[in-house]
Amino acid sequence: MSKKIKILSYILIFFPLLIFTIELSSRFFIKENYLNRRQTKYDPITGWRKECKNNYSNDQNKEFLICNRHGLIKTPYQSKGKSKFGILLLGNSVAMGEGLYGYGNDKTFASQLELNLRNQDSSIDLVNGAYSGFNTWQEYSEMIRYLNSEPFFDDLPALNMVVSFGGIQDFWRFVRMLNTTKNAEKLEYSFANNMMIEKTTIDYINFLSSSTSGNIKSGFSSFINSIKAKSRIINLFDNLYKKKFRNTIYNKKNELVINEDNISATTNLKYIVERSFGINYKKYKVIRDYSIKSTIRNLKASSNVLNPKINYVYVYAPTYFSSLSENSFNNKYIVGIKHLIGFPKFSLKIFESEMRIIERDYRNELIREIKKIPTIILLDYSEEGKSHWFFDYSHFTEFAANKISLKLSNQILEIKNKKLIHKP
């Protein structure tokens, strides 16, 4: 018995010392700063935003986007006074610049947009208020945060224009509803059908905050996560794993591979929703209209809260789906979207060309409703792209970001100079 106690004592004493020694040694031999990894942190207003620790330097790092001192994704120009023409760019990861890392953020959509604008009008200062996963409700929340913060900071220009650049995030929210509408758990009041922030975020915060109420499991989980966040050794193995086994932004191995040769793509919307989502067309329209009404409420709230002199511009951005040609009907299934539609157990059985039909139906109805709002200037860019302009279903290549930002900069200047007037 005493021998077992002695062995246990050695383990309890020497094993932690060994780990400590390895971690201490790694501070000298592992030079890479792992605190510069892309991270997302909880935000009490929008649900999440970028973790910006140490992201003020090393602008050539290809693994993350640089933040400014306010935790916003940095753009090339920073104003030092209030005399500039201020533009707040809102949106999700597309507007933020997902995938276009390094080079001082110069390759991101927001940065290219600001550079194009300032090449023609040096009075403009664009602030990038977009972030990954933000829908129009979160855009509204971020705009209110900006309006409350701007008066106290010289590097935040007073707003003359707000540009909401997106559309796809609210569309994914709509697809998530189609795919989970039979799940009663999603219908709880506190989750608001994922129309505001996602259920997974609410569940995660509730789990972690329960540790202060004595929940041992969540307390231990928080403790382990804090160790993982600071451990260079764990981060080293994590980076090696990602480089070897996760060479894309999603892991295709987790997606269900469908090999049913008797199923082929169709142009019939009613058949698509019945086969892919297990609902009839009438139910589909109810969910579509419900989702659009939610988005319209957010857009109305955003545009109406502004001073009438501040232009609110909504840009429906092009996507891979809207850029597919009419004859691009193939049997290629959509993969890599489980995180966008609520992490279902099985992948969605739908072809890319069929998703194009659903996206177009949703988009046409949404745009029809937006045109009724006199406080919104609508720019429909849905068909401005080519399918090879995207490295996934929504994010731009550098070339596409350049083409779209150039077109948008010209139209923004027309609005600024009152040459483009909105007519509902």
C-alpha positions in Angstrom: 0.0 0.0 0.0 2.8 2.4 0.9 4.4 1.7 -2.5 1.3 2.8 -4.3 1.1 5.9 -2.2 4.7 6.7 -3.0 4.1 6.2 -6.8 1.0 8.4 -6.6 2.9 11.1 -4.7 5.6 11.1 -7.3 3.0 11.4 -10.1 1.3 14.3 -8.3 4.6 16.1 -7.6 6.8 15.4 -10.6 4.2 15.3 -13.4 3.1 18.9 -12.8 6.8 19.9 -12.5 7.6 18.3 -15.8 4.7 20.1 -17.5 5.8 23.4 -15.9 9.4 22.8 -17.1 8.3 22.1 -20.6 6.1 25.1 -20.7 8.9 27.3 -19.3 11.4 26.0 -21.8 8.9 26.6 -24.7 9.0 30.3 -23.8 12.6 30.4 -25.0 12.5 27.9 -27.9 9.1 28.5 -29.4 9.3 32.1 -30.8 5.8 32.2 -32.5 3.3 34.3 -30.5 0.3 32.0 -30.1 -1.7 34.8 -28.7 -2.0 36.2 -32.2 -4.3 33.3 -33.2 -7.7 34.1 -34.7 -10.1 34.1 -31.8 -13.7 35.1 -31.0 -14.8 36.3 -27.6 -18.2 36.7 -25.9 -19.7 40.1 -26.3 -22.7 41.2 -24.1 -24.2 43.4 -26.9 -23.8 41.4 -30.1 -23.1 37.9 -28.7 -19.5 37.7 -30.0 -16.8 39.7 -31.6 -13.0 39.4 -32.3 -10.6 38.7 -29.5 -8.0 41.4 -30.2 -5.1 40.6 -27.8 -1.8 41.5 -29.3 -3.4 42.1 -32.7 -1.9 45.6 -32.9 1.4 44.5 -34.4 3.0 42.0 -36.9 0.8 43.2 -39.8 2.3 40.6 -42.1 0.9 37.7 -40.2 -1.3 35.6 -42.5 -3.3 34.1 -39.7 -5.4 37.0 -38.4 -6.8 40.5 -39.0 -5.4 43.4 -37.1 -7.7 45.3 -34.7 -7.6 49.0 -33.8 -7.8 50.2 -30.2 -11.6 49.9 -30.2 -11.6 46.2 -31.1 -12.7 46.9 -34.7 -11.0 45.5 -37.8 -8.5 48.1 -38.8 -8.7 49.9 -42.1 -5.8 51.8 -43.8 -6.8 55.3 -42.8 -7.5 56.5 -39.2 -8.9 60.0 -38.8 -7.6 62.3 -36.1 -10.4 64.7 -35.9 -14.1 65.2 -36.6 -14.0 67.0 -39.9 -14.1 63.9 -42.1 -17.0 62.3 -44.0 -17.6 59.3 -41.8 -18.9 56.0 -43.2 -19.7 53.0 -41.0 -19.5 49.7 -42.8 -21.7 46.9 -41.3 -22.0 43.3 -42.3 -20.7 39.8 -41.6 -17.4 38.1 -42.4 -17.7 39.0 -46.1 -17.6 42.7 -45.3 -15.1 42.2 -42.5 -12.6 40.5 -44.9 -12.6 36.8 -44.0 -9.8 34.9 -45.8 -7.9 38.0 -46.9 -5.4 38.2 -44.0 -2.0 39.8 -43.7 -0.4 42.8 -45.4 -1.8 45.2 -42.8 -5.4 44.3 -43.6 -5.0 46.0 -47.0 -6.5 43.1 -48.9 -9.8 43.0 -47.0 -13.0 44.1 -48.7 -13.4 47.1 -46.2 -9.8 48.2 -46.7 -10.0 48.0 -50.5 -13.3 50.0 -50.3 -11.8 52.7 -48.2 -8.7 53.0 -50.5 -10.9 53.2 -53.6 -13.0 55.9 -51.9 -10.1 58.0 -50.7 -8.4 57.8 -54.1 -11.3 59.9 -55.3 -12.2 61.8 -52.2 -9.7 62.2 -49.3 -12.4 63.6 -47.0 -13.8 60.1 -46.4 -13.0 58.0 -43.4 -14.5 54.5 -43.4 -14.8 52.5 -40.2 -15.2 48.7 -40.4 -17.9 47.6 -38.0 -18.5 44.3 -39.6 -17.7 40.9 -38.0 -18.1 37.2 -38.8 -21.6 35.8 -38.3 -23.3 39.2 -37.8 -26.9 39.3 -39.0 -28.9 42.5 -39.4 -30.0 42.5 -35.7 -26.3 42.4 -34.7 -25.5 45.1 -37.2 -28.1 47.3 -35.6 -26.7 46.6 -32.2 -23.1 47.4 -33.4 -24.3 50.7 -35.0 -25.9 51.8 -31.7 -22.6 51.0 -29.9 -20.8 53.1 -32.4 -23.2 56.0 -32.1 -22.8 56.0 -28.3 -19.0 55.8 -28.5 -18.2 58.1 -31.3 -18.5 61.5 -29.5 -15.7 60.6 -27.1 -13.0 59.5 -29.6 -11.3 61.7 -32.2 -10.4 58.7 -34.3 -14.1 57.7 -34.7 -15.6 60.1 -37.3 -19.2 61.4 -37.0 -21.4 59.5 -39.3 -22.6 60.8 -42.7 -23.4 57.3 -44.1 -24.0 53.8 -43.0 -23.5 50.9 -45.4 -24.9 47.5 -44.6 -23.1 45.0 -46.9 -24.4 41.4 -46.8 -27.6 39.5 -47.1 -26.1 36.0 -46.9 -26.1 35.8 -43.1 -29.9 36.4 -42.8 -30.3 33.9 -45.6 -28.4 31.3 -43.7 -30.6 32.1 -40.7 -33.6 31.4 -43.0 -32.2 28.1 -44.1 -31.5 27.2 -40.5 -35.2 27.7 -39.7 -36.2 25.5 -42.7 -33.9 22.8 -41.4 -34.9 23.0 -37.7 -38.5 24.1 -37.7 -39.7 20.7 -36.4 -37.5 21.0 -33.3 -39.6 22.3 -30.5 -36.4 23.1 -28.5 -35.6 25.9 -30.9 -38.9 27.6 -30.2 -38.2 28.7 -26.6 -38.8 32.4 -26.0 -35.3 33.1 -24.8 -33.8 31.8 -28.1 -36.1 33.9 -30.3 -35.8 31.3 -33.0 -32.2 32.3 -33.5 -33.4 35.6 -35.0 -31.1 37.7 -32.8 -28.1 35.6 -31.7 -27.7 31.9 -32.0 -28.9 29.4 -29.4 -25.4 27.9 -29.2 -24.0 31.2 -28.0 -26.8 31.5 -25.3 -26.2 28.0 -24.2 -22.5 28.4 -24.0 -22.7 31.6 -21.9 -25.3 30.1 -19.6 -23.0 27.1 -19.1 -19.9 29.1 -18.3 -21.7 31.7 -16.1 -23.3 28.9 -14.0 -19.9 28.2 -12.5 -20.4 31.3 -10.3 -23.5 29.6 -9.0 -21.6 26.5 -7.9 -21.8 24.4 -11.1 -18.7 22.2 -10.7 -18.8 20.9 -14.3 -18.8 24.4 -15.9 -16.2 25.7 -13.4 -13.8 22.8 -14.2 -14.5 23.5 -18.0 -13.6 27.1 -17.5 -10.4 26.2 -15.7 -9.3 23.7 -18.4 -10.0 26.3 -21.1 -7.9 28.9 -19.3 -5.0 26.5 -19.2 -5.4 25.6 -22.9 -5.5 29.3 -23.8 -2.1 30.0 -22.2 -0.3 26.7 -23.0 2.3 27.0 -25.8 2.7 23.2 -25.9 -1.0 22.6 -26.4 -1.2 25.4 -29.0 1.8 23.8 -30.8 0.1 20.5 -31.2 -3.2 22.2 -32.0 -1.5 24.1 -34.9 0.1 20.9 -36.1 -3.2 19.1 -36.1 -4.9 22.0 -38.1 -2.1 22.0 -40.7 -2.2 18.3 -41.2 -5.8 17.4 -40.9 -7.8 20.6 -41.4 -6.7 22.3 -44.6 -9.9 24.2 -45.1 -12.2 26.4 -43.1 -14.4 23.5 -42.4 -13.8 19.8 -42.1 -15.4 18.0 -45.0 -15.0 14.6 -43.2 -17.7 15.7 -40.8 -20.2 16.1 -43.7 -22.4 13.3 -44.8 -21.4 12.0 -48.2 -24.4 11.2 -50.3 -24.1 8.7 -53.1 -27.7 8.3 -54.3 -27.4 8.0 -58.1 -31.2 8.1 -58.5 -31.4 11.7 -57.1 -30.7 14.6 -59.5 -31.0 18.3 -59.3 -34.3 19.9 -60.1 -35.7 23.4 -60.9 -38.9 22.8 -59.1 -38.9 24.9 -55.9 -41.8 23.0 -54.3 -40.1 19.6 -54.9 -36.8 21.0 -53.5 -38.2 22.1 -50.2 -40.2 18.9 -49.8 -37.2 16.6 -50.5 -34.5 18.6 -48.7 -36.4 20.0 -45.7 -39.4 17.7 -45.4 -41.9 20.5 -45.5 -44.6 21.4 -48.0 -44.4 24.6 -50.1 -47.1 26.4 -48.0 -45.0 25.9 -44.8 -41.9 27.0 -46.7 -43.6 30.3 -47.6 -44.7 30.9 -44.0 -41.1 30.5 -42.8 -39.7 32.6 -45.7 -42.0 35.5 -45.0 -41.4 35.2 -41.2 -37.6 35.4 -41.8 -37.9 38.3 -44.2 -40.2 40.3 -41.8 -37.6 39.8 -39.1 -34.8 41.2 -41.4 -37.1 44.1 -42.5 -37.7 45.1 -38.8 -33.9 45.2 -38.3 -33.3 47.3 -41.4 -36.2 49.7 -40.5 -34.9 50.1 -37.0 -31.3 50.8 -38.3 -32.4 53.3 -40.9 -35.0 55.1 -38.8 -32.8 55.6 -35.8 -30.4 57.7 -37.7 -30.5 61.4 -38.3 -32.4 62.0 -41.6 -29.2 63.6 -43.0 -27.3 60.3 -42.6 -27.8 58.0 -45.6 -28.5 54.3 -44.9 -27.4 52.1 -47.8 -28.2 48.4 -47.9 -26.2 46.3 -50.4 -27.3 42.8 -51.2 -23.9 41.3 -51.9 -23.3 38.6 -54.5 -22.7 35.0 -53.4 -21.6 31.8 -55.1 -25.3 30.8 -55.5 -26.5 34.1 -57.1 -23.5 34.0 -59.4 -24.3 30.5 -60.8 -25.5 30.7 -64.4 -29.0 29.5 -65.3 -27.7 26.3 -66.9 -25.4 25.4 -64.0 -27.5 22.5 -62.9 -25.4 19.7 -61.5 -25.5 17.0 -58.9 -22.9 18.6 -56.6 -24.1 18.6 -53.1 -23.6 21.5 -50.7 -21.0 20.7 -48.0 -19.4 22.7 -45.2 -22.4 24.6 -44.0 -23.3 22.7 -40.8 -22.0 25.5 -38.6 -24.2 28.0 -40.5 -27.5 26.0 -40.1 -27.3 25.0 -36.4 -25.0 22.0 -36.6 -27.5 19.3 -37.6 -26.6 15.7 -37.1 -26.7 15.0 -40.8 -25.8 17.2 -43.7 -28.5 19.0 -45.8 -29.5 17.0 -48.9 -29.5 19.8 -51.4 -27.6 20.5 -54.6 -25.7 23.8 -55.1 -27.9 24.6 -58.2 -31.0 24.0 -56.1 -29.8 26.3 -53.3 -29.4 28.9 -56.0 -33.2 28.7 -56.6 -34.0 29.0 -52.9 -31.6 31.9 -52.5 -33.1 33.7 -55.5 -36.7 33.2 -54.2 -35.7 34.6 -50.8 -33.7 37.5 -52.2 -36.4 38.6 -54.6 -39.0 38.7 -51.9 -36.6 40.5 -49.5 -35.7 43.1 -52.1 -39.3 43.7 -52.9 -40.0 44.5 -49.3 -36.9 46.7 -48.9 -38.0 48.8 -51.9 -41.0 49.9 -49.8 -38.8 51.6 -47.2 -38.1 55.2 -48.1 -35.3 55.6 -45.6 -33.1 52.9 -47.3 -31.0 53.3 -50.4 -30.9 49.8 -52.0 -28.1 48.5 -54.1 -28.6 45.0 -55.5 -25.3 43.4 -56.3 -26.5 39.9 -56.3 -25.7 39.2 -59.9 -22.5 41.2 -60.1 -20.2 38.3 -59.4 -18.9 35.2 -61.1 -18.9 31.8 -59.5 -15.0 31.6 -59.6 -14.9 34.8 -57.5 -15.6 32.9 -54.3 -13.4 30.5 -52.3 -16.5 29.1 -50.6 -20.2 29.9 -50.9 -20.0 33.6 -49.8 -16.4 34.9 -49.3 -14.6 36.9 -51.9 -11.2 36.2 -53.4 -8.9 39.2 -53.4 -9.8 39.8 -57.1 -13.6 39.8 -56.3 -13.1 42.1 -53.4 -11.3 44.5 -55.6 -14.0 44.4 -58.4 -17.0 44.8 -56.0 -15.4 47.4 -53.8 -14.5 49.5 -56.9 -18.1 49.5 -58.1 -19.5 50.2 -54.6 -17.0 53.1 -54.1 -18.3 54.8 -57.2 -21.9 54.5 -56.1 -21.1 55.7 -52.6 -19.6 58.8 -54.1 -22.6 59.3 -56.2 -24.8 59.1 -53.1 -22.4 61.4 -51.2 -22.6 64.0 -54.1 -26.4 63.5 -54.3 -26.2 62.1 -57.8 -27.9 58.8 -56.8 -31.2 59.3 -55.1 -33.3 56.5 -53.7 -36.7 56.1 -55.2 -38.9 53.5 -53.4 
